[in-house]
Amino acid sequence: MWKSENDLRKMYVKICWAVQIKKNRSRILTEEYSAVVGFDKLIE
């Protein structure tokens, strides 16, 4: 299914990033970082 855990993480970040662009462009980087941290907690 997924080539690696890293591919899955990249896809998750892309989705979150796209949602945040629609919501508030000025917060994209902060939200992207939060998404990565949140995802790392999810897969633990």
mmCIF entry with sequence, helices, sheets and N, C-alpha, C, O atoms, coordinates in Angstrom:
data_MODEL
# 
_entry.id   MODEL 
# 
_entity.id                         1 
_entity.type                       polymer 
_entity.pdbx_number_of_molecules   1 
# 
_entity_poly.entity_id                      1 
_entity_poly.type                           'polypeptide(L)' 
_entity_poly.nstd_linkage                   no 
_entity_poly.nstd_monomer                   no 
_entity_poly.pdbx_seq_one_letter_code       MWKSENDLRKMYVKICWAVQIKKNRSRILTEEYSAVVGFDKLIE 
_entity_poly.pdbx_seq_one_letter_code_can   MWKSENDLRKMYVKICWAVQIKKNRSRILTEEYSAVVGFDKLIE 
_entity_poly.pdbx_strand_id                 A 
# 
loop_
_entity_poly_seq.entity_id 
_entity_poly_seq.num 
_entity_poly_seq.mon_id 
_entity_poly_seq.hetero 
1 1  MET n 
1 2  TRP n 
1 3  LYS n 
1 4  SER n 
1 5  GLU n 
1 6  ASN n 
1 7  ASP n 
1 8  LEU n 
1 9  ARG n 
1 10 LYS n 
1 11 MET n 
1 12 TYR n 
1 13 VAL n 
1 14 LYS n 
1 15 ILE n 
1 16 CYS n 
1 17 TRP n 
1 18 ALA n 
1 19 VAL n 
1 20 GLN n 
1 21 ILE n 
1 22 LYS n 
1 23 LYS n 
1 24 ASN n 
1 25 ARG n 
1 26 SER n 
1 27 ARG n 
1 28 ILE n 
1 29 LEU n 
1 30 THR n 
1 31 GLU n 
1 32 GLU n 
1 33 TYR n 
1 34 SER n 
1 35 ALA n 
1 36 VAL n 
1 37 VAL n 
1 38 GLY n 
1 39 PHE n 
1 40 ASP n 
1 41 LYS n 
1 42 LEU n 
1 43 ILE n 
1 44 GLU n 
# 
_struct_asym.id          A 
_struct_asym.entity_id   1 
# 
loop_
_struct_conf.conf_type_id 
_struct_conf.id 
_struct_conf.pdbx_PDB_helix_id 
_struct_conf.beg_label_comp_id 
_struct_conf.beg_label_asym_id 
_struct_conf.beg_label_seq_id 
_struct_conf.pdbx_beg_PDB_ins_code 
_struct_conf.end_label_comp_id 
_struct_conf.end_label_asym_id 
_struct_conf.end_label_seq_id 
_struct_conf.pdbx_end_PDB_ins_code 
_struct_conf.beg_auth_comp_id 
_struct_conf.beg_auth_asym_id 
_struct_conf.beg_auth_seq_id 
_struct_conf.end_auth_comp_id 
_struct_conf.end_auth_asym_id 
_struct_conf.end_auth_seq_id 
_struct_conf.pdbx_PDB_helix_class 
_struct_conf.details 
_struct_conf.pdbx_PDB_helix_length 
HELX_P HELX_P1 AA1 GLU A 5  ? LYS A 23 ? GLU A 5  LYS A 23 1 ? 19 
HELX_P HELX_P2 AA2 ARG A 25 ? ARG A 27 ? ARG A 25 ARG A 27 5 ? 3  
HELX_P HELX_P3 AA3 ILE A 28 ? LEU A 42 ? ILE A 28 LEU A 42 1 ? 15 
# 
_struct_conf_type.id          HELX_P 
_struct_conf_type.criteria    ? 
_struct_conf_type.reference   ? 
# 
loop_
_atom_site.group_PDB 
_atom_site.id 
_atom_site.type_symbol 
_atom_site.label_atom_id 
_atom_site.label_alt_id 
_atom_site.label_comp_id 
_atom_site.label_asym_id 
_atom_site.label_entity_id 
_atom_site.label_seq_id 
_atom_site.pdbx_PDB_ins_code 
_atom_site.Cartn_x 
_atom_site.Cartn_y 
_atom_site.Cartn_z 
_atom_site.occupancy 
_atom_site.B_iso_or_equiv 
_atom_site.pdbx_formal_charge 
_atom_site.auth_seq_id 
_atom_site.auth_comp_id 
_atom_site.auth_asym_id 
_atom_site.auth_atom_id 
_atom_site.pdbx_PDB_model_num 
ATOM 1   N N  . MET A 1 1  ? 0.829  -1.193 0.000  1.00 0.00 ? 1  MET A N  1 
ATOM 2   C CA . MET A 1 1  ? 0.000  0.000  0.000  1.00 0.00 ? 1  MET A CA 1 
ATOM 3   C C  . MET A 1 1  ? 0.874  1.258  0.000  1.00 0.00 ? 1  MET A C  1 
ATOM 4   O O  . MET A 1 1  ? 0.957  1.970  -1.001 1.00 0.00 ? 1  MET A O  1 
ATOM 5   N N  . TRP A 1 2  ? 1.521  1.518  1.137  1.00 0.00 ? 2  TRP A N  1 
ATOM 6   C CA . TRP A 1 2  ? 2.441  2.662  1.220  1.00 0.00 ? 2  TRP A CA 1 
ATOM 7   C C  . TRP A 1 2  ? 3.868  2.149  1.083  1.00 0.00 ? 2  TRP A C  1 
ATOM 8   O O  . TRP A 1 2  ? 4.224  1.099  1.619  1.00 0.00 ? 2  TRP A O  1 
ATOM 9   N N  . LYS A 1 3  ? 4.673  2.909  0.357  1.00 0.00 ? 3  LYS A N  1 
ATOM 10  C CA . LYS A 1 3  ? 6.073  2.525  0.194  1.00 0.00 ? 3  LYS A CA 1 
ATOM 11  C C  . LYS A 1 3  ? 6.801  2.554  1.531  1.00 0.00 ? 3  LYS A C  1 
ATOM 12  O O  . LYS A 1 3  ? 7.620  1.685  1.830  1.00 0.00 ? 3  LYS A O  1 
ATOM 13  N N  . SER A 1 4  ? 6.488  3.560  2.320  1.00 0.00 ? 4  SER A N  1 
ATOM 14  C CA . SER A 1 4  ? 7.141  3.690  3.613  1.00 0.00 ? 4  SER A CA 1 
ATOM 15  C C  . SER A 1 4  ? 6.320  4.589  4.520  1.00 0.00 ? 4  SER A C  1 
ATOM 16  O O  . SER A 1 4  ? 5.396  5.267  4.071  1.00 0.00 ? 4  SER A O  1 
ATOM 17  N N  . GLU A 1 5  ? 6.665  4.586  5.790  1.00 0.00 ? 5  GLU A N  1 
ATOM 18  C CA . GLU A 1 5  ? 6.017  5.451  6.758  1.00 0.00 ? 5  GLU A CA 1 
ATOM 19  C C  . GLU A 1 5  ? 6.222  6.924  6.382  1.00 0.00 ? 5  GLU A C  1 
ATOM 20  O O  . GLU A 1 5  ? 5.358  7.765  6.628  1.00 0.00 ? 5  GLU A O  1 
ATOM 21  N N  . ASN A 1 6  ? 7.384  7.219  5.780  1.00 0.00 ? 6  ASN A N  1 
ATOM 22  C CA . ASN A 1 6  ? 7.697  8.582  5.380  1.00 0.00 ? 6  ASN A CA 1 
ATOM 23  C C  . ASN A 1 6  ? 6.742  9.082  4.302  1.00 0.00 ? 6  ASN A C  1 
ATOM 24  O O  . ASN A 1 6  ? 6.328  10.240 4.334  1.00 0.00 ? 6  ASN A O  1 
ATOM 25  N N  . ASP A 1 7  ? 6.383  8.212  3.338  1.00 0.00 ? 7  ASP A N  1 
ATOM 26  C CA . ASP A 1 7  ? 5.433  8.595  2.299  1.00 0.00 ? 7  ASP A CA 1 
ATOM 27  C C  . ASP A 1 7  ? 4.082  8.926  2.907  1.00 0.00 ? 7  ASP A C  1 
ATOM 28  O O  . ASP A 1 7  ? 3.428  9.886  2.498  1.00 0.00 ? 7  ASP A O  1 
ATOM 29  N N  . LEU A 1 8  ? 3.668  8.133  3.880  1.00 0.00 ? 8  LEU A N  1 
ATOM 30  C CA . LEU A 1 8  ? 2.393  8.356  4.549  1.00 0.00 ? 8  LEU A CA 1 
ATOM 31  C C  . LEU A 1 8  ? 2.410  9.691  5.287  1.00 0.00 ? 8  LEU A C  1 
ATOM 32  O O  . LEU A 1 8  ? 1.429  10.434 5.254  1.00 0.00 ? 8  LEU A O  1 
ATOM 33  N N  . ARG A 1 9  ? 3.520  9.995  5.952  1.00 0.00 ? 9  ARG A N  1 
ATOM 34  C CA . ARG A 1 9  ? 3.659  11.262 6.673  1.00 0.00 ? 9  ARG A CA 1 
ATOM 35  C C  . ARG A 1 9  ? 3.582  12.448 5.712  1.00 0.00 ? 9  ARG A C  1 
ATOM 36  O O  . ARG A 1 9  ? 2.917  13.445 5.994  1.00 0.00 ? 9  ARG A O  1 
ATOM 37  N N  . LYS A 1 10 ? 4.275  12.328 4.563  1.00 0.00 ? 10 LYS A N  1 
ATOM 38  C CA . LYS A 1 10 ? 4.257  13.409 3.575  1.00 0.00 ? 10 LYS A CA 1 
ATOM 39  C C  . LYS A 1 10 ? 2.842  13.661 3.068  1.00 0.00 ? 10 LYS A C  1 
ATOM 40  O O  . LYS A 1 10 ? 2.432  14.811 2.910  1.00 0.00 ? 10 LYS A O  1 
ATOM 41  N N  . MET A 1 11 ? 2.090  12.583 2.810  1.00 0.00 ? 11 MET A N  1 
ATOM 42  C CA . MET A 1 11 ? 0.726  12.715 2.324  1.00 0.00 ? 11 MET A CA 1 
ATOM 43  C C  . MET A 1 11 ? -0.149 13.385 3.373  1.00 0.00 ? 11 MET A C  1 
ATOM 44  O O  . MET A 1 11 ? -0.955 14.255 3.044  1.00 0.00 ? 11 MET A O  1 
ATOM 45  N N  . TYR A 1 12 ? 0.002  12.991 4.628  1.00 0.00 ? 12 TYR A N  1 
ATOM 46  C CA . TYR A 1 12 ? -0.760 13.570 5.735  1.00 0.00 ? 12 TYR A CA 1 
ATOM 47  C C  . TYR A 1 12 ? -0.498 15.069 5.834  1.00 0.00 ? 12 TYR A C  1 
ATOM 48  O O  . TYR A 1 12 ? -1.427 15.862 5.987  1.00 0.00 ? 12 TYR A O  1 
ATOM 49  N N  . VAL A 1 13 ? 0.776  15.448 5.746  1.00 0.00 ? 13 VAL A N  1 
ATOM 50  C CA . VAL A 1 13 ? 1.149  16.867 5.823  1.00 0.00 ? 13 VAL A CA 1 
ATOM 51  C C  . VAL A 1 13 ? 0.561  17.637 4.652  1.00 0.00 ? 13 VAL A C  1 
ATOM 52  O O  . VAL A 1 13 ? 0.064  18.748 4.836  1.00 0.00 ? 13 VAL A O  1 
ATOM 53  N N  . LYS A 1 14 ? 0.609  17.068 3.444  1.00 0.00 ? 14 LYS A N  1 
ATOM 54  C CA . LYS A 1 14 ? 0.047  17.736 2.265  1.00 0.00 ? 14 LYS A CA 1 
ATOM 55  C C  . LYS A 1 14 ? -1.432 18.020 2.447  1.00 0.00 ? 14 LYS A C  1 
ATOM 56  O O  . LYS A 1 14 ? -1.907 19.105 2.112  1.00 0.00 ? 14 LYS A O  1 
ATOM 57  N N  . ILE A 1 15 ? -2.169 17.037 2.983  1.00 0.00 ? 15 ILE A N  1 
ATOM 58  C CA . ILE A 1 15 ? -3.606 17.206 3.206  1.00 0.00 ? 15 ILE A CA 1 
ATOM 59  C C  . ILE A 1 15 ? -3.864 18.305 4.229  1.00 0.00 ? 15 ILE A C  1 
ATOM 60  O O  . ILE A 1 15 ? -4.688 19.192 4.003  1.00 0.00 ? 15 ILE A O  1 
ATOM 61  N N  . CYS A 1 16 ? -3.161 18.244 5.348  1.00 0.00 ? 16 CYS A N  1 
ATOM 62  C CA . CYS A 1 16 ? -3.323 19.264 6.391  1.00 0.00 ? 16 CYS A CA 1 
ATOM 63  C C  . CYS A 1 16 ? -2.949 20.641 5.867  1.00 0.00 ? 16 CYS A C  1 
ATOM 64  O O  . CYS A 1 16 ? -3.613 21.634 6.166  1.00 0.00 ? 16 CYS A O  1 
ATOM 65  N N  . TRP A 1 17 ? -1.896 20.690 5.093  1.00 0.00 ? 17 TRP A N  1 
ATOM 66  C CA . TRP A 1 17 ? -1.396 21.932 4.521  1.00 0.00 ? 17 TRP A CA 1 
ATOM 67  C C  . TRP A 1 17 ? -2.442 22.564 3.606  1.00 0.00 ? 17 TRP A C  1 
ATOM 68  O O  . TRP A 1 17 ? -2.690 23.768 3.668  1.00 0.00 ? 17 TRP A O  1 
ATOM 69  N N  . ALA A 1 18 ? -3.053 21.735 2.754  1.00 0.00 ? 18 ALA A N  1 
ATOM 70  C CA . ALA A 1 18 ? -4.075 22.218 1.827  1.00 0.00 ? 18 ALA A CA 1 
ATOM 71  C C  . ALA A 1 18 ? -5.280 22.786 2.574  1.00 0.00 ? 18 ALA A C  1 
ATOM 72  O O  . ALA A 1 18 ? -5.834 23.815 2.187  1.00 0.00 ? 18 ALA A O  1 
ATOM 73  N N  . VAL A 1 19 ? -5.676 22.105 3.644  1.00 0.00 ? 19 VAL A N  1 
ATOM 74  C CA . VAL A 1 19 ? -6.793 22.588 4.474  1.00 0.00 ? 19 VAL A CA 1 
ATOM 75  C C  . VAL A 1 19 ? -6.450 23.936 5.097  1.00 0.00 ? 19 VAL A C  1 
ATOM 76  O O  . VAL A 1 19 ? -7.282 24.843 5.118  1.00 0.00 ? 19 VAL A O  1 
ATOM 77  N N  . GLN A 1 20 ? -5.241 24.068 5.599  1.00 0.00 ? 20 GLN A N  1 
ATOM 78  C CA . GLN A 1 20 ? -4.829 25.304 6.260  1.00 0.00 ? 20 GLN A CA 1 
ATOM 79  C C  . GLN A 1 20 ? -4.698 26.466 5.286  1.00 0.00 ? 20 GLN A C  1 
ATOM 80  O O  . GLN A 1 20 ? -4.954 27.610 5.660  1.00 0.00 ? 20 GLN A O  1 
ATOM 81  N N  . ILE A 1 21 ? -4.307 26.198 4.049  1.00 0.00 ? 21 ILE A N  1 
ATOM 82  C CA . ILE A 1 21 ? -4.232 27.260 3.038  1.00 0.00 ? 21 ILE A CA 1 
ATOM 83  C C  . ILE A 1 21 ? -5.611 27.895 2.867  1.00 0.00 ? 21 ILE A C  1 
ATOM 84  O O  . ILE A 1 21 ? -5.743 29.115 2.768  1.00 0.00 ? 21 ILE A O  1 
ATOM 85  N N  . LYS A 1 22 ? -6.620 27.051 2.837  1.00 0.00 ? 22 LYS A N  1 
ATOM 86  C CA . LYS A 1 22 ? -7.985 27.544 2.682  1.00 0.00 ? 22 LYS A CA 1 
ATOM 87  C C  . LYS A 1 22 ? -8.421 28.354 3.901  1.00 0.00 ? 22 LYS A C  1 
ATOM 88  O O  . LYS A 1 22 ? -9.147 29.339 3.768  1.00 0.00 ? 22 LYS A O  1 
ATOM 89  N N  . LYS A 1 23 ? -7.981 27.943 5.078  1.00 0.00 ? 23 LYS A N  1 
ATOM 90  C CA . LYS A 1 23 ? -8.411 28.591 6.319  1.00 0.00 ? 23 LYS A CA 1 
ATOM 91  C C  . LYS A 1 23 ? -7.678 29.905 6.579  1.00 0.00 ? 23 LYS A C  1 
ATOM 92  O O  . LYS A 1 23 ? -8.308 30.940 6.792  1.00 0.00 ? 23 LYS A O  1 
ATOM 93  N N  . ASN A 1 24 ? -6.359 29.859 6.560  1.00 0.00 ? 24 ASN A N  1 
ATOM 94  C CA . ASN A 1 24 ? -5.601 31.041 6.973  1.00 0.00 ? 24 ASN A CA 1 
ATOM 95  C C  . ASN A 1 24 ? -4.156 30.932 6.501  1.00 0.00 ? 24 ASN A C  1 
ATOM 96  O O  . ASN A 1 24 ? -3.346 30.234 7.110  1.00 0.00 ? 24 ASN A O  1 
ATOM 97  N N  . ARG A 1 25 ? -3.843 31.624 5.417  1.00 0.00 ? 25 ARG A N  1 
ATOM 98  C CA . ARG A 1 25 ? -2.518 31.533 4.798  1.00 0.00 ? 25 ARG A CA 1 
ATOM 99  C C  . ARG A 1 25 ? -1.384 31.903 5.741  1.00 0.00 ? 25 ARG A C  1 
ATOM 100 O O  . ARG A 1 25 ? -0.302 31.324 5.648  1.00 0.00 ? 25 ARG A O  1 
ATOM 101 N N  . SER A 1 26 ? -1.596 32.834 6.628  1.00 0.00 ? 26 SER A N  1 
ATOM 102 C CA . SER A 1 26 ? -0.519 33.313 7.500  1.00 0.00 ? 26 SER A CA 1 
ATOM 103 C C  . SER A 1 26 ? -0.100 32.286 8.544  1.00 0.00 ? 26 SER A C  1 
ATOM 104 O O  . SER A 1 26 ? 0.955  32.420 9.164  1.00 0.00 ? 26 SER A O  1 
ATOM 105 N N  . ARG A 1 27 ? -0.926 31.262 8.739  1.00 0.00 ? 27 ARG A N  1 
ATOM 106 C CA . ARG A 1 27 ? -0.635 30.259 9.770  1.00 0.00 ? 27 ARG A CA 1 
ATOM 107 C C  . ARG A 1 27 ? -0.139 28.942 9.188  1.00 0.00 ? 27 ARG A C  1 
ATOM 108 O O  . ARG A 1 27 ? 0.011  27.967 9.924  1.00 0.00 ? 27 ARG A O  1 
ATOM 109 N N  . ILE A 1 28 ? 0.117  28.892 7.891  1.00 0.00 ? 28 ILE A N  1 
ATOM 110 C CA . ILE A 1 28 ? 0.474  27.633 7.231  1.00 0.00 ? 28 ILE A CA 1 
ATOM 111 C C  . ILE A 1 28 ? 1.667  26.933 7.889  1.00 0.00 ? 28 ILE A C  1 
ATOM 112 O O  . ILE A 1 28 ? 1.587  25.747 8.209  1.00 0.00 ? 28 ILE A O  1 
ATOM 113 N N  . LEU A 1 29 ? 2.760  27.649 8.090  1.00 0.00 ? 29 LEU A N  1 
ATOM 114 C CA . LEU A 1 29 ? 3.960  26.992 8.613  1.00 0.00 ? 29 LEU A CA 1 
ATOM 115 C C  . LEU A 1 29 ? 3.749  26.458 10.020 1.00 0.00 ? 29 LEU A C  1 
ATOM 116 O O  . LEU A 1 29 ? 4.192  25.357 10.349 1.00 0.00 ? 29 LEU A O  1 
ATOM 117 N N  . THR A 1 30 ? 3.072  27.240 10.846 1.00 0.00 ? 30 THR A N  1 
ATOM 118 C CA . THR A 1 30 ? 2.789  26.800 12.211 1.00 0.00 ? 30 THR A CA 1 
ATOM 119 C C  . THR A 1 30 ? 1.912  25.557 12.204 1.00 0.00 ? 30 THR A C  1 
ATOM 120 O O  . THR A 1 30 ? 2.156  24.607 12.948 1.00 0.00 ? 30 THR A O  1 
ATOM 121 N N  . GLU A 1 31 ? 0.891  25.573 11.360 1.00 0.00 ? 31 GLU A N  1 
ATOM 122 C CA . GLU A 1 31 ? -0.033 24.442 11.296 1.00 0.00 ? 31 GLU A CA 1 
ATOM 123 C C  . GLU A 1 31 ? 0.641  23.209 10.701 1.00 0.00 ? 31 GLU A C  1 
ATOM 124 O O  . GLU A 1 31 ? 0.361  22.085 11.116 1.00 0.00 ? 31 GLU A O  1 
ATOM 125 N N  . GLU A 1 32 ? 1.526  23.418 9.732  1.00 0.00 ? 32 GLU A N  1 
ATOM 126 C CA . GLU A 1 32 ? 2.227  22.274 9.146  1.00 0.00 ? 32 GLU A CA 1 
ATOM 127 C C  . GLU A 1 32 ? 3.093  21.600 10.205 1.00 0.00 ? 32 GLU A C  1 
ATOM 128 O O  . GLU A 1 32 ? 3.128  20.374 10.303 1.00 0.00 ? 32 GLU A O  1 
ATOM 129 N N  . TYR A 1 33 ? 3.782  22.402 10.986 1.00 0.00 ? 33 TYR A N  1 
ATOM 130 C CA . TYR A 1 33 ? 4.617  21.862 12.064 1.00 0.00 ? 33 TYR A CA 1 
ATOM 131 C C  . TYR A 1 33 ? 3.753  21.104 13.073 1.00 0.00 ? 33 TYR A C  1 
ATOM 132 O O  . TYR A 1 33 ? 4.112  20.011 13.510 1.00 0.00 ? 33 TYR A O  1 
ATOM 133 N N  . SER A 1 34 ? 2.625  21.688 13.432 1.00 0.00 ? 34 SER A N  1 
ATOM 134 C CA . SER A 1 34 ? 1.708  21.041 14.375 1.00 0.00 ? 34 SER A CA 1 
ATOM 135 C C  . SER A 1 34 ? 1.193  19.715 13.819 1.00 0.00 ? 34 SER A C  1 
ATOM 136 O O  . SER A 1 34 ? 1.039  18.740 14.554 1.00 0.00 ? 34 SER A O  1 
ATOM 137 N N  . ALA A 1 35 ? 0.931  19.692 12.522 1.00 0.00 ? 35 ALA A N  1 
ATOM 138 C CA . ALA A 1 35 ? 0.441  18.475 11.876 1.00 0.00 ? 35 ALA A CA 1 
ATOM 139 C C  . ALA A 1 35 ? 1.475  17.356 11.954 1.00 0.00 ? 35 ALA A C  1 
ATOM 140 O O  . ALA A 1 35 ? 1.132  16.203 12.216 1.00 0.00 ? 35 ALA A O  1 
ATOM 141 N N  . VAL A 1 36 ? 2.738  17.698 11.727 1.00 0.00 ? 36 VAL A N  1 
ATOM 142 C CA . VAL A 1 36 ? 3.800  16.691 11.794 1.00 0.00 ? 36 VAL A CA 1 
ATOM 143 C C  . VAL A 1 36 ? 3.941  16.153 13.215 1.00 0.00 ? 36 VAL A C  1 
ATOM 144 O O  . VAL A 1 36 ? 4.050  14.944 13.419 1.00 0.00 ? 36 VAL A O  1 
ATOM 145 N N  . VAL A 1 37 ? 3.938  17.042 14.182 1.00 0.00 ? 37 VAL A N  1 
ATOM 146 C CA . VAL A 1 37 ? 4.041  16.629 15.580 1.00 0.00 ? 37 VAL A CA 1 
ATOM 147 C C  . VAL A 1 37 ? 2.843  15.760 15.963 1.00 0.00 ? 37 VAL A C  1 
ATOM 148 O O  . VAL A 1 37 ? 3.002  14.729 16.616 1.00 0.00 ? 37 VAL A O  1 
ATOM 149 N N  . GLY A 1 38 ? 1.656  16.178 15.557 1.00 0.00 ? 38 GLY A N  1 
ATOM 150 C CA . GLY A 1 38 ? 0.440  15.420 15.841 1.00 0.00 ? 38 GLY A CA 1 
ATOM 151 C C  . GLY A 1 38 ? 0.461  14.048 15.200 1.00 0.00 ? 38 GLY A C  1 
ATOM 152 O O  . GLY A 1 38 ? 0.030  13.065 15.804 1.00 0.00 ? 38 GLY A O  1 
ATOM 153 N N  . PHE A 1 39 ? 0.959  13.980 13.980 1.00 0.00 ? 39 PHE A N  1 
ATOM 154 C CA . PHE A 1 39 ? 1.030  12.704 13.276 1.00 0.00 ? 39 PHE A CA 1 
ATOM 155 C C  . PHE A 1 39 ? 2.018  11.766 13.951 1.00 0.00 ? 39 PHE A C  1 
ATOM 156 O O  . PHE A 1 39 ? 1.755  10.570 14.082 1.00 0.00 ? 39 PHE A O  1 
ATOM 157 N N  . ASP A 1 40 ? 3.160  12.307 14.383 1.00 0.00 ? 40 ASP A N  1 
ATOM 158 C CA . ASP A 1 40 ? 4.144  11.480 15.092 1.00 0.00 ? 40 ASP A CA 1 
ATOM 159 C C  . ASP A 1 40 ? 3.531  10.870 16.347 1.00 0.00 ? 40 ASP A C  1 
ATOM 160 O O  . ASP A 1 40 ? 3.832  9.726  16.686 1.00 0.00 ? 40 ASP A O  1 
ATOM 161 N N  . LYS A 1 41 ? 2.673  11.619 17.039 1.00 0.00 ? 41 LYS A N  1 
ATOM 162 C CA . LYS A 1 41 ? 2.012  11.096 18.232 1.00 0.00 ? 41 LYS A CA 1 
ATOM 163 C C  . LYS A 1 41 ? 0.988  10.024 17.865 1.00 0.00 ? 41 LYS A C  1 
ATOM 164 O O  . LYS A 1 41 ? 0.817  9.038  18.583 1.00 0.00 ? 41 LYS A O  1 
ATOM 165 N N  . LEU A 1 42 ? 0.304  10.237 16.721 1.00 0.00 ? 42 LEU A N  1 
ATOM 166 C CA . LEU A 1 42 ? -0.707 9.281  16.264 1.00 0.00 ? 42 LEU A CA 1 
ATOM 167 C C  . LEU A 1 42 ? -0.123 7.898  15.993 1.00 0.00 ? 42 LEU A C  1 
ATOM 168 O O  . LEU A 1 42 ? -0.736 6.884  16.327 1.00 0.00 ? 42 LEU A O  1 
ATOM 169 N N  . ILE A 1 43 ? 1.067  7.859  15.386 1.00 0.00 ? 43 ILE A N  1 
ATOM 170 C CA . ILE A 1 43 ? 1.634  6.570  14.970 1.00 0.00 ? 43 ILE A CA 1 
ATOM 171 C C  . ILE A 1 43 ? 2.475  5.903  16.042 1.00 0.00 ? 43 ILE A C  1 
ATOM 172 O O  . ILE A 1 43 ? 2.971  4.797  15.829 1.00 0.00 ? 43 ILE A O  1 
ATOM 173 N N  . GLU A 1 44 ? 2.650  6.550  17.195 1.00 0.00 ? 44 GLU A N  1 
ATOM 174 C CA . GLU A 1 44 ? 3.446  5.955  18.270 1.00 0.00 ? 44 GLU A CA 1 
ATOM 175 C C  . GLU A 1 44 ? 2.742  4.738  18.860 1.00 0.00 ? 44 GLU A C  1 
ATOM 176 O O  . GLU A 1 44 ? 3.265  4.107  19.779 1.00 0.00 ? 44 GLU A O  1 
# 
